[in-house]
Amino acid sequence: MGIGLEWGPRKTFTDYLDDVSGLYPDPSLSPNAIAYTYPNKVPADLVGTMRGNPRTKDWYFYYGLSVNFKLRDRGGPCYGVNNNKYN
């Protein structure tokens, strides 16, 4: 029986993984853009200002846990097949 634990960081080559990059949209140009970009109404003083830092790329981490065990042998490597049949 064995137990494994994995953890690993991954750096992306984009800043849009979390959808926080670029500028806040102008609601007069696209009414739906404001709803998609910032679901909680954007204050007027934020329109056109930076959202996040485009010079830093996004990262994410993965975690994994594995449990493995060997099934019981049942009489040989082929599980019951007569190994002498073709000798």
ZILINKA-V895671 format. One record per residue. N is the residue number from 1. RES is the residue in three letters. NEAR is the number of other ideal C-beta (glycine too) atoms within 10 Angstrom. Layout:
<<N,RES,NEAR> <N,RES,NEAR>>
This chain:
<<1,MET,6> <2,GLY,8> <3,ILE,9> <4,GLY,9> <5,LEU,8> <6,GLU,9> <7,TRP,9> <8,GLY,9> <9,PRO,8> <10,ARG,10> <11,LYS,8> <12,THR,12> <13,PHE,7> <14,THR,10> <15,ASP,18> <16,TYR,13> <17,LEU,14> <18,ASP,12> <19,ASP,13> <20,VAL,15> <21,SER,18> <22,GLY,13> <23,LEU,14> <24,TYR,18> <25,PRO,20> <26,ASP,12> <27,PRO,17> <28,SER,8> <29,LEU,9> <30,SER,12> <31,PRO,9> <32,ASN,9> <33,ALA,13> <34,ILE,18> <35,ALA,13> <36,TYR,10> <37,THR,17> <38,TYR,18> <39,PRO,8> <40,ASN,5> <41,LYS,9> <42,VAL,18> <43,PRO,9> <44,ALA,7> <45,ASP,8> <46,LEU,12> <47,VAL,16> <48,GLY,9> <49,THR,9> <50,MET,12> <51,ARG,17> <52,GLY,15> <53,ASN,10> <54,PRO,14> <55,ARG,7> <56,THR,9> <57,LYS,14> <58,ASP,17> <59,TRP,11> <60,TYR,11> <61,PHE,8> <62,TYR,9> <63,TYR,8> <64,GLY,9> <65,LEU,9> <66,SER,9> <67,VAL,8> <68,ASN,8> <69,PHE,8> <70,LYS,7> <71,LEU,6> <72,ARG,5> <73,ASP,8> <74,ARG,8> <75,GLY,10> <76,GLY,10> <77,PRO,7> <78,CYS,9> <79,TYR,9> <80,GLY,7> <81,VAL,9> <82,ASN,10> <83,ASN,10> <84,ASN,5> <85,LYS,6> <86,TYR,5> <87,ASN,5>>
